[in-house]
Structures are given as structure tokens and as C-alpha cells.
Amino acid sequence: MVSTNYPETEFGDLHRRLWGLRVGLLLVVGLLGLRLWHLQILEGPYYRDLSENNRTRQVLLEPARGLIYDRNGILLANNVPSFSLYVTLEDVKDREVLIRQLTELLGLDPTVVRKKLETKGSKLLPRKIKDRMTLRDATLVESRRLDMPGVMIQVESQRNYPGGLIAAHILGYVGEISADQLEKPEFGDLHQGSIVGQYGIEKSYDRHMRGIAGQKNVEVDAVGHVKKAAVVEKPEAGNDLYLTIDARLQKLAEDLLSEEQGAIVALDPNNGDILAMASRPAFDPNILSRELTAKQWVEIVQDEGRPLNNRASQGQYPPGSTFKIPMAVAALETKTMSPSSTVHCTGGYQFGKRLYRDWKVGGHGYVDLHEALVHSCDVYFYSVGQRMGIDVIAEFGKDFGLGRATGVELPSERFGIMPSTAWKQKVKRESWLPGETISAAIGQGFVTVTPLQMASMMGTVANDGVNYRPRLVHAVMDRATGNLQELPAVPRGKINAKPETFRIIKNALADVVTKGTATRAKSSMVTIGGKTGTAQVAALRPGPEENIPKKFRDHAWFVAFAPVQSPKIAVVVLAEHMGHGGAAAAPLAKEVIETYMKLIPQAPVVISELSGRNRS
Amino acid sequence: MIDRLTEHRGLDGFDMRYGSLILAILGIGVLSIYSVTQGQHNGLTPYYLKQLMWIGLGAAAFIVMWASDYHHLARFAYPAYVFILLMLLFVLFEGRTSKGAQRWLALGPFSFQPSEFAKLILILVLAHYYSKAPRAGWLQRVIVPGLLVLPGLLLILKQPDLGSGLSFVAIYAAMLLMVGVRSQAIGFILLFGIMLFPFAWEGVWGSLHDYQRQRIMAFVDPGYDPGGKGYHALQSRIAIGSGQLLGKGLHGGTQSQLKFLPEGHTDFVFAVFAEEWGFLGVLILLGLFVGLIWLSLEIASKAKDQLGALLAVGIVAMLCFCVVVNIGMTAGMFPIVGIPLPLVSYGGSATIMTMASLGLLLNVKRKRLSLFY
């Protein structure tokens, strides 16, 4: 065996060295085995978890948003399936060809499509090119999908407001959650792309209506293609809301305002239920609930009519002569005036160097409280106000809810201003001037209110001082349990005034309609009490109204309640730049009241019978 | 050469243990390739069928090498080395680029990797050199063979193919250890240094900053891990680890089936196998490799002459190196360099070359038993 060419020692040496190699081999393989034992046995469970996470994606299943009905079960907001076109750039072969195909197939604007495709973002994430496609377009795309790699039609739930503009400011609209909102704790369980209420009841009742997202586990490959899917948790639909508004009355109120800017609020003084709350101009929540282009958004925000502004709860106007109602209560309760004591009105009130004019040239002569209200005598209230002082006036105004939140369930309610000496010191850092009391006494000067506050005030007077928080939601239908939970009316305390005071004032207000400044609100059907008001926009010398540009014309107010004996409705009409309340606002209030009185006898719809229908 | 087969009692020298070990490892390879590439066709032929075809060609190479005479083959070592160096040079200019490296030469419908065959030819060259040259002094023992290795090594690193380059160094070191250096200590340190490199690597590598690692890796092997975030290494570790004791079963490997693990049928085939067959499967595969290498070392120690012994040692060293580095790399102990797992990874050149080497090894054994020399 041994080669003769080589000395034996050399071969023996090789053998020894080969043994070393064997030992080394076992050592190294042993180390490999140890490492694999460590990976697979010791850390095996950890890596098993990692591999599960690798392949499974948790996909959220969006819950169906709660529906919104009016007090009689008329559907105001629901969800409809909507088809959206998505494009995943990673899978697109030729962008220009795709743009041409989409333009030809759907008539889309090629520049818009190109812009959407060119926006920055992951190539792997589908981007929305078009939403709210018709079923026809969606099927058209679906049938050509193989020719258009990367194109995908997704069915999504789209918020829908069947009434269009009806009750837009009350309902509000929904939209994708913003980055700021995502950071807030109340949106903690939501995620990028979640739809939340952004305005109106949609916003303030979002928690009730949004529901709970479900979860689907999908197995994906390394490129993200779905291989298998399994639903782990079903989504829980949000709760339905029943509003206090009557859609018919709401529509009427909106139609009455028509093209004019303004607001109408009607509420039930006996429980604070808002029966109608119209604000014009309005917006279409269907459009705002979609993805808006920046241009569309700018158009809405910069609209001079400010359609997004809910004039009923966010518009702040000087109350004008409607402020004489709380003034009258204050005058009687502070015994500044007795019902029969009079003030002599000569058409003006001299205070210091300045003459405060009455609206009626020549004056009203000797007037008592009744007369002063019926004919809206300014001088009477100048005098009363001057005697009481601003702080007493403010106290009564506050009692009637002026200058503070009504607590209605709408976001960003404005409070108006109920001025006082302390207020002026705090806000203006100036002391109160006695002349300012005189302006405030007839609801001018610093005093501002919202129509909703005035409606609440009117309701309180009509209800003899018992006040309820104005509300929009009277029942919540819990989808999980199927229980309809009626929400109780929320009392807000009682004005501390004698019943006699309210009787006197309500009598006067009734006469305002029958023979005073608001005869145009006189109804053959029901007794109506009310008070006109004119809110000055700009200080102008008296003259023919036609000569004044519209935007400087006064706002017309009318606050009313009916029937006078047992009030069932309080109404406020504010018509911007429409001049005198008796002419412009009073007839609208009358129509609202008459319509409502006609609606009452009709058998109210029982909600529980409705709750099963109209689900989507 | 073939006539010697019939001349000397037919299949004598063929060891059934040897054959069955090789077949078992090949089988594991085909099974894993089948599992991971299911539904994924390169052209029309599934990968596992193509691999079977490579194995068929490899078997032919095995038989040719087994039946020939290694002494004759050794005589062609230098011309063959010159030829393969030319091929490597050619690859640099005309080769097909894949994953940032030029390694392949098109040959009709196939492409092959000259660097794989260069390994076997290097073994022949070094064995031939040491068996003939007077071996006195440093110059002849270390420097001259080192100069022989250098041109091939540089050409391979230029591709760049770090894996094959390291194999070159390992083969040289192993041969050096067996005959080149007087001191066993130095030789063992050198060889185990290379073999233990994977284990030491983690410590060294781990202490580097990310950008340093990226620079190093971009320098030595730009094709791998383009994201620079250790994605491949991590996915491979997840695949192996998640196999746990018993594995996820055939087609059950979610890492590889869902393509999280790249190169599942080539360099990372071990991870696929480990994911689907677990630690038990891994032990069996390691056992098979140890058995094969053990038998090969036996052939080396019983070789009739120096040339045979050196050939055997070179082949064993190459085999060991590839197995250890490949498994070490998939198990995350080593940076990822492109070294396939012998007999298991998909690939024509590597499969044919490895089987040819094993045939040559058996040839060494056969010659030991032959009566006439």
C-alpha cells in the first residue's frame, strides 16, 4: 500500500493530520447543531410568532355607521355601497396606456387622473382615483380588469343623506379622520382612513354612531397578494339616532328662508325638543362627505354666504327689540315698573348731550308696559334700562340663557354677549358708560345673541319660566341590544319670577300680533304671541330703506310662541338684511306655527315600529 | 480510461454506504426544491425536474470520474487550469449578469458557472503540484502554490463571487495543512480559522455600525441584500426558527411558500428544509453530511499515494467548507455570501461539479484496490 516514492513518516504524518481534521469537523458540525438547536428549539416559539406575523395581515372591517332618523322615523342619513376605483402603481405596466383606457372607459379627465397617479406615496398602496362610481362604470371596469393590471374596484360604504340639503347644519357631514384627530384620546380606537363625523350631530354623536371595527386576518405573500382570508371579529354597527326635528317642519322652514340668508328655529317649550332648525345658505352634506378636491373646499370655505356656518347656533346678532321681553320681565320683577306705571314717550330720550331716538318719529305718548311691548316703544325701555342699570339687565339676560351656551348637541356653539360692567372691564379693559346701558336696553350696542338662544328664551317665557336645554336627539337605538333608549328632557332650572309677570307679558305679546307691530303674523287658526325686532347692522340716519345697499340693511327678528294659552311651539325667525321684523320675519313664523299645529293632530309615528326598517 | 472499469471486477471500489448517502442528500434537495418552487416555473419545466436533470448529468460526470484514472486526470491539471482561467476572464466580459454579479456563461439554452468548475480544477492542480514538486522550504510549500491560486481567486472575486473565492482559499488552506506546512499547529489554526470564521464573525460583525457593514458588504458582494437591512438574513432565521422541532411539513413552510424567504430553492434551500422538517430533519441532514465527509476522509487516509490523498483532502475540504458556510449563513452566523449547499441547492454547475468531485473521490478509493498500477 505504501508508495515507494514517499517516506513512510510523511504518510503517517498525513494520517495524524486527517484525524485532526475529523475532530475539527465534528466540532464545527457540533457548533452548527447547537446554533440550530438554539434557533429552532429554544427560540422556536419566538420565530414561529414572527413567521405568523409575517404572513398574516390584520385587515379592519369598517363598521356600518349608525343611521339618523327624524322624530317620526323618516330617514335622514344612511350608508350606501359605493364603488371606488383604485390603482396600485406597482402593478401598472404602462401608465400612459392606463390613463388613456380610463379616460375612454369612464370619461375621466386625463390630467386629473395623471395628477392622482403622480402624487407621492408608496407604489404598493392602492390609491383612490375615483369614488362614487355608478354600478355601470364599476362593472365596465371590472370586465376589462385583465387589460388594466393594477386597477381595482373596491366596494365601500358611503355616507348618504337622502334629503340632500335638508337639515344639513344639524346632521353635519363625515370625513376621513385627520392627523390631529388621530392623536386625541377620544379617537384612540380609530386608525388612518377611519370615517368620523366632522360637523353637526355626526360629530357630536360620533361615539354613538361610529360602531366598532371588526377584524379580518388575511394571509399574504411577500408581495402583499392575499392568499386566504378569515373573519376573526365581525364589525359592530353604530347606534341609530332619533332626532327631535320633524323633517316636514324642517323642510318648510328651509323653504321659507329660500334664497335669503337667515335662520329659523322652532322648539317645544315643554321639553326643549328642537322641532326645526334651519340655516341658510346651506351645503350638501353628500358632497362634503366625499373626498373633496382642494379647489372644491376653498370654494365652500370662501363662499361669501358662509354656507358652513350654522346661523341658528353660531350666528351672533344684536337681538334688537326682541330683547324687550327679558327687559320687561326684569322691570316687573325688580319692581322698577308696575304694570300700570307709564313713561312719556316723545320720540326721543335725552341722556346727557345725546338724544336716543325712538323708532317712531313723534313718539308713543304715555305708555305702560303692555303698550310699550305691543308698539315696541324704545323710550319706555331706555328709561327702564337706565333705572335698572346694566348689571341687573345682564343678570336677567343670563337667567334667560343669553350670553351663555344653550348646551345643544352641536359642535362649536357660539354664546353671544350679555354685557355687564364686569364684562366690559374684563374684555375691553374700560369702565362701563351709562349711555351704553341705554343701547343695551333695546338689544343694541354690545348685546348679541344666537337665534337658538332667543328660541330658548321665548320657550322659557311661554312655559312660565321653566326652561329645558334645547336638544336635537331624543332617542338612541342600541344596535347591539336592540334597545331603544329614550333620552329624558334636560331641565335647566326655572326663572324666579311671579306667574303674574309671565301672564302680563304673554298677554302683551299676544297683542303684538293682534294689534301691534306684528299683525302680519296674525293667524286665523291659532293664537300667536310674539315680538318683532330689528337688529341694526350699521348706524345710519333714518331714510328710505331702498336707498341702502342690502348688506347694510338691518336684520329682521321675530320671536313667537303658540298657542298663547297652552304653548306648544316657540319659533324664532332671523332674516339677515331684511329690514323690519314685523314685515319680513313675522309671516314666516306664522307659517311655521300653523304648519306645526296642523301636524300635531296627525297620529305620531311610534318609533319602535320603525326601528326594524330601512337598514343599510 | 473506461476500460479499466471492466478490467477490474466491475463495480469494485463502489461503496454502497457512500452511494446511499449521496442519494439521500440529493433526495432531500429535490424534495425541498419541489416544495418551495411549486407553481413557480422557470420556462415550462418545474425546477425540481430540472434539478433531476442536473443530477442525471451529474451522475454521468460521477461515473466518468469514477471510472477514469486520477493519475491521468492530474496530468491535464495545468492545461485545464489555464482553460478555466480563460473562461473566467471571458465571463467578466461576456457573462450574464444576475444579482449584480457576472458569473454565468451562456451555453446554448443553458448557462453555467465556470467558477464552480474552477474549484475542482484547483484541487487537481494543487494535488498535482504537491505530489510532484520537491517540497522543501517555504517558497515551494506555500508561496508557489499560493501564486497558482491567486489568478483564479482574483478573477472570481472580480465577478464578484465571494463564496467561490472563499472556497478557493479554503481548498488552498486545507492542502497546505495536509502537506504544505511542517507545523501542524499553524495549519490547524489556518484551517479552523476559516471554518470557525462564521462563529467568530457574529462578534466582529455585530460590533460594526450599520453603515460600516453596508460598506463592507457593498464592497464584497453588492448583489446581496440590496435593502441593506438584513432582510434576507432575518427572513432566513425566521424560517429556520419557526420550523421548531418537527417542522411545518411539506409545503407548510409559510416563509418560503409565501416568498418572504428569497432564493428559497438555491442558496437558502437549507432554511426551507429546516422550516418544513424542523430540528429533527436538520439533525438527519447534518448526520448525512457528516457521514459522507467521514467516509471521504477515510478514503483520503487510505489513499494509495500522495496524489490520491491530496485529491481526497481537497475535495473533502471543499465539501466541508460549503456545507458549514452555507448552513452558518442561513442560520444567521455569517454574512450572506453566495455559497450553495452541496447536493441540495438548485443549480446545474454546482450539482454537476460536486457529483464529479465525489466520483473522483471514489476513483481514489477504487485505485487503492486495483491490482495493477
Contacts between the chains, C-beta under 8 A, distances in Angstrom:
chain1	res1	chain2	res2	distance
A	1	B	302	8.0
A	1	B	304	6.4
A	1	B	368	7.5
A	3	B	304	6.7
A	3	B	305	4.4
A	3	B	306	6.6
A	5	B	305	7.1
A	5	B	306	7.2
A	6	B	305	7.5
A	6	B	306	5.5
A	10	B	179	7.9
A	10	B	306	7.7
A	11	B	306	7.7
A	11	B	309	7.8
A	14	B	178	6.0
A	14	B	179	7.2
A	14	B	301	7.4
A	14	B	309	5.9
A	15	B	301	5.4
A	16	B	184	7.6
A	17	B	177	6.6
A	17	B	178	5.6
A	17	B	184	6.2
A	17	B	187	7.3
A	18	B	178	7.6
A	18	B	297	5.7
A	18	B	300	5.9
A	18	B	301	4.6
A	18	B	313	7.4
A	20	B	184	6.8
A	20	B	188	5.9
A	21	B	174	8.0
A	21	B	177	7.9
A	21	B	191	7.6
A	21	B	297	6.3
A	21	B	313	7.7
A	21	B	316	7.5
A	22	B	294	7.2
A	22	B	297	5.7
A	24	B	188	7.1
A	24	B	191	6.9
A	24	B	192	5.5
A	24	B	195	6.6
A	25	B	290	7.1
A	25	B	293	6.0
A	25	B	294	7.8
A	25	B	297	7.6
A	25	B	320	6.1
A	26	B	290	7.3
A	28	B	192	7.8
A	28	B	195	5.1
A	28	B	196	7.0
A	28	B	320	7.7
A	28	B	324	5.5
A	29	B	286	5.9
A	29	B	289	7.5
A	29	B	290	5.5
A	29	B	324	7.5
A	31	B	196	7.9
A	31	B	199	6.0
A	32	B	286	6.7
A	32	B	324	6.6
A	32	B	327	5.4
A	32	B	328	6.6
A	32	B	331	7.2
A	33	B	282	7.8
A	33	B	283	7.0
A	33	B	286	6.0
A	35	B	328	7.7
A	35	B	331	5.2
A	35	B	333	5.9
A	36	B	240	6.8
A	36	B	274	7.0
A	36	B	279	6.4
A	36	B	282	5.2
A	36	B	286	7.9
A	36	B	327	7.7
A	36	B	331	6.0
A	37	B	279	6.4
A	39	B	237	6.5
A	39	B	240	5.2
A	39	B	241	4.4
A	39	B	331	6.1
A	39	B	332	7.7
A	40	B	240	6.3
A	40	B	241	5.9
A	40	B	243	5.6
A	40	B	244	5.5
A	40	B	245	6.8
A	40	B	274	6.9
A	40	B	278	6.5
A	40	B	279	4.2
A	40	B	282	7.0
A	41	B	244	7.0
A	41	B	245	6.2
A	41	B	279	5.8
A	43	B	241	5.4
A	44	B	241	5.7
A	44	B	242	7.0
A	44	B	243	7.4
A	44	B	244	3.7
A	44	B	245	7.1
A	44	B	279	7.9
A	45	B	244	7.3
A	46	B	241	6.9
A	47	B	237	6.8
A	47	B	238	5.1
A	47	B	240	7.4
A	47	B	241	2.6
A	47	B	242	4.4
A	48	B	241	7.3
A	48	B	242	4.4
A	48	B	244	6.2
A	50	B	238	4.7
A	50	B	241	7.5
A	50	B	242	6.8
A	51	B	238	5.1
A	51	B	239	7.1
A	51	B	241	7.9
A	51	B	242	3.8
A	51	B	254	5.7
A	51	B	255	5.4
A	51	B	260	7.9
A	51	B	275	7.9
A	52	B	254	7.8
A	54	B	235	7.7
A	54	B	238	6.5
A	54	B	254	7.2
A	54	B	255	6.7
A	54	B	258	7.6
A	54	B	260	5.3
A	55	B	254	4.7
A	55	B	255	7.8
A	55	B	258	5.2
A	55	B	260	7.1
A	219	B	254	7.8
A	219	B	258	7.3
A	220	B	258	7.2
A	221	B	257	8.0
A	221	B	258	4.0
A	221	B	259	5.1
A	221	B	260	7.7
A	222	B	258	6.0
A	222	B	259	4.0
A	222	B	260	4.6
A	223	B	259	6.9
A	227	B	258	7.0
